[in-house]
Amino acid sequence: MSDTGTGTEAGARPADAAAPPLLPAPGGGPEGPLSPGAPPGTAGGEAPRLGSFLARAAAGTAVLTVVAAVLGLVRDQAIARYFGASDASDAFLIAWTVPEMAATLLIEDGMALLLVPAFSLALTRRAATGDAPGPDPVRDLVATTLPRLFLLLSGGAALLVAGAPWVVGVLAPGLADPRLAVDCTRLTSVTVLTFGITGYFSAALRAHRSFLPPAGVYVAYNLGIIGMTLALHTVWGVRAAAVGVAVGSVLMILTQLPVFLRLVPLARPRLPRFGRGPRAARTAPLLGFAVLAPVVLFVVSRQSQVLVERFLASTLPAGAISHLNYAQKVAQMPMVLSLMICTVTFPVVAQAMAAGDREKARLRVERDLALAGMVVLLGTAVVLGYAPQIIEVLFQRGAFDAADTASTAQVMRVYALGLLGHCLVGALSRPFFSSGRPTWFPAFAMGTGLLVTMGAGYALTYRFGVDGIATANAIGISTTALLLLMGLGTRVVPIRTRAVALSLGRLTGASLAAGTAGWACAPLVPDPVLSLAAGCLLVPAVFFLTGLALRSPEVVSLLALTRRRFLDGR
């Protein structure tokens, strides 16, 4: 993307050393009192109301995210209990690559990065026209894009069903018998269509500031997998879990459909008329190559980190893919929770960019990075300190034995080193795509990180096994995060890169101190449940005390805000 429009603002900013904290002190500052998720840039009127709404939306999203995460653990526990870390679980996880890739491309990143700005722009144009007669930009957008997207995704799902043997051969060439993986892949292929519709609905609803139905889709998804696995595992084996993936993906659509039909106006479907008047100019380019290609390439490169891991792990002894999967799913829970902040505020950033208010977008992005970084680094400290206890409590039963716990916990600690990188990639990529103009820089950054992952993976896997694969993942994603952080300020939103890096550095120091304390104290309590419960008190205490000692403005502001609200409550 061109730097036009950002250079003057960045060049006119005072030195980073004199920049204010990324989280303002409570009760004061140019933005007024701090409210979680409050939009920056104004101090009264509409801003407090919007800030209160975003805070409630973030809280509701957090609750549903936690519920979905718990159900995800139950899902993984069911698969671990019935199939352990075996050839069968490896076959299912290879097939699960399809919905994982589809979720990233069509729900979590790709569709959101493409459609939230598009719907935000359409809503801005609708508000600008008011009650004036003429076409509705939102209705035009839906009528032009949804039918074409349905046909495109249906064709992709059909091709994947037909090409399942080839897909399995590419993903895991080291499998001795690929037939079970092929069957599971064909069952999960329906998610290419269902996840696409789910992602479309989610993007439209978030742009309309309806966050709870999109946050609830993974609750429905996991319930479908759990139900089918429990009901059919004795009859179909691990194929029951693959059936559950298909059933759960349909439930995701049904979760959002009533609200979508109520909020989003529908019209008779029609194909866009490229280059024939203003209406076509507003809607047709959304599915054009210049807009789609940068988003698709970025998302595919990001998800390819998992493809590289499973490709390398397929050459290791049976169970290696399963150990990587369990470790990654649990380790990334703090990252998922941290990114809910950016998910809720992404429409605010997109609408600020659509209105040309770059200062508001800058303040919002900086605050999001600070809050998300604090959440993910606190979670990282817990994972570093108590990985064996977490895995033992969650998975050590049935076919999943103590050896599996030890291997998975070791991998999870290595994965934790890249959690901040994963969080930053998710948070920083959104502003790049919020302007509605194609930009190739995120794809370049993600491709560079993928190359680093591949090179490090090939160098480390032979000697260190699954630990080497996890190390390569952490190195590669951190490389991408660094490139995105350096590139955002000069290309899209003129954030204060040095101030953001310094803030994250202080939080990282607090995380390492808290994780080390947990690592030292965890073995002192033999019972894993009691040890983990003690860690949930010890690690946050050390994290926030160290943050205070390091003068982290985020920690100082959060504790001061908590103290003020506690005193007000008295």
Disulfide bonds with the S-S distance in Angstrom:
none
